[in-house]
Amino acid sequence: MDTRDYLKYIVDEIHTVIVATVDKEGLPVTSAIDIMDFDDESLYFLTAKGKGFYDRLKDKEFLAFTAIKGEDTLSSVAISLKGKVREIGNEKIPYLFEKNSYMNSIYPTEKSRAQLTVFQIYEGQGEWFDLSKKPIERATFVFGDIIKKESGYYINENCIGCGKCVEVCPQKCIEEEQVPFVIENNHCLNCGNCMDVCPYNAVERR
């Protein structure tokens, strides 16, 4: 999957996400919002100017969200994203109402939509986490003018191939074909077991 595929999945398959913003006291506040549209490098949602959510977006111009799709934990896909936002006004509202027709039941008239405005998430980094696969599948994606930051663990040249890390890896995602061993990060839970048990300090966190 490429970045557009992940953004499309957020809009079409998940749609409702739990967003975290920060208030003026520096404390986190969560809100449920619908991500209503996407393009190659953006996500779009709307809110009303009278809401505290609007104030927090304008103050910090940043948000983070997590969303899950699935019937239970072992059949779920989770996506987390953090990124920068900007207000782009109301020009896109008619299109968003056409695409998301349920909004007409919430704001049924033109006058009732007067306070609505659209925000664009124009830059961000996200993580895809699919627990329905064995081993699990993890991927990182970025959009906008940022560089992808790798996470997780890697094994350095101190490795002698003792196998202690392999014994405690819950997803069996450590390759033993060569020394130093290699962690398959796209299947890793980032639990840290490997680093905890390594007697040679060969496992490091990125």
N, C-alpha and C positions, 0 to 999 in steps of 0.2 A: 504493500500500500504506500502511496505517496501522500504528501501533506493534504492535497485536495480531498483525497479519499477519507482521511481522518476528520476533516472539517465537515464534509458531507455527512458522515456517520453521526457526528454530534447533532446536526440539524435534523436529519431525516429519521434516524433510528432512536436517538435519545431525546432530544428536543428540550426537555425540562431538566435544569441543572440546579445544584445548590451552590450559590456564589458567596464568597467571602470578600468583604471589604473592611476598611479600617475607619473607625470613627475619630473624632477630634481628640479623644483621650488616648488614642493609640490602641484601642481594644477592637478585637474582631467582631464583626456582625455578619450573620448569614441571611441570605434571601433566596427564595425560589424564583427563577426567571426562565423564560423560554428563549432559546437561541433560534431565531426565526429565519435566518438566511446566511449564505456563505458565498464567497468567491474563491479564487485561487489562493489568496493570502489574507483573508479576513473573515470574521464572524460578525453578525449584526443582531441586535436586540433593541427593544424599546422600553421606555419607562416614562412615568409622569414626573414633571418638574416639581410637583409638590411633595414628593416622597423623600424620606431620609436617604434612601438608596441613591437617588439622583445627587443629593448633596455630597455624599461620600465619593461618588464617582468623579464629580467635578473637583473635589478637594485633592484627591490622591492620584486620579487618572490611572488607576491600577486595580486589577481584580484577580481572583483565583477561583476556580470551581472544580468540582468533582461530580461525576455522574456515573450511574451504573445501569446496565441493561441486562436482564436475565431473570429467570424464575427463582434461582437460589444461588448461593455463593459459587458452587462448582460449575454453574452454567453461565456465569456472568462475564461481561466485558466491562471494565472500568476505564474511564478516561479522566485524567486530571490535566488542568491547564492553568497557566498563570500568564498574564499579559497586560499590555498597555491599552488603554481605551481613550477614545475621543468622541465628543458629541458632534454629530453631523447634521442635526436639525430634523425637520419634518418632511423633507422632499420625498423620502423613501417610504413614508407611512402608507400611502395608497397601495403600493405594491406589496408591502408586508401584510396588509389586511386582506388583499386578494389571495396571497399565498397561504395565509393562516386565517382562514375564514371564521374560525371560532371567535376571533377577536371582535367581530361584529356584534356578538352577543354581550360582550363586556363593555364595549364602547359603541353603542348603536347609532349615534348621530355624529355629524361633523362637528357640532358644537361640543359634544362630550369628549372629543379627541383633541381639543385645543391645547391641552397641557402636555400632550405626548411628544416625545422627541426620541430620536434614534441614536444609538451609540454603536461605534465600530471598534471591535477588538482588532487592532491593526498590526500588532506585533506580539509574539508569544512563543512559549515552548510548552509542549504537551507530552504526556506519557500515555501510551496504550498498554493495557494490562488485561490479558485474556486468560482467565482461569478455566475456561471450558476445554482447553487443549492440554495435552500431556506430552512433554513437559509444558509448563505455562509459557505464554508468549508475551514478551515485553518489547516495546519499541518506543523510541523518542522521536518527536517531530518538531519542527520549528517553522515559523512563518514571519514575514517582515524582515527588518534589517537587523537580525541578531545571528549570532553564531551558536550552533548547537553545543550545549555543555554535557559532556558525558558523565554518567553517574555509575554507581556500583563499585565493583572490586576488580582488581587485576593481580596477577602473580608475577613477582619480579625475579631477578636473577639469583636470589638467595635460595630458590627452590632446589631441593635435591631429589624430588620425586618420592617422598616417603609415603604419600597417600593418605595422611591424616585428614586433609581437607576433603578428599573424596568420600571418606567414611561418613562425614557429617552433613554432606550436601543433600538437602531434601529433594531437589529436582534432578540430581545426577547430571549436572551441567558443567562438570569440570573434565576437560579432555586430558587424557593421560598419555597420548601418543608421543609426546616429546617433553623434555625438561628444559625450561620451566613449564609446568602444566598451564593450561589455558582455560579461563572461565568463559563459557558461552553466555555473554551478558543478556542476550535476547531471550534466555530461558531462566535467568537468575531471579530469585526472590529478594536479593539484597539483604538477607537475614544476618550476615556477618559471621556465621558459624565457622567458615573457612579461616577467617582472620583470627578468630578466638583460639582455635586449636593449633595453628601452625607454630611449631617449635623453632622456626628459623626466621620469623618475621618476614616471610616471603609474600604475604598477602597484604595489599594496601588498598585503601579506599580512594577512589578518584576524587 
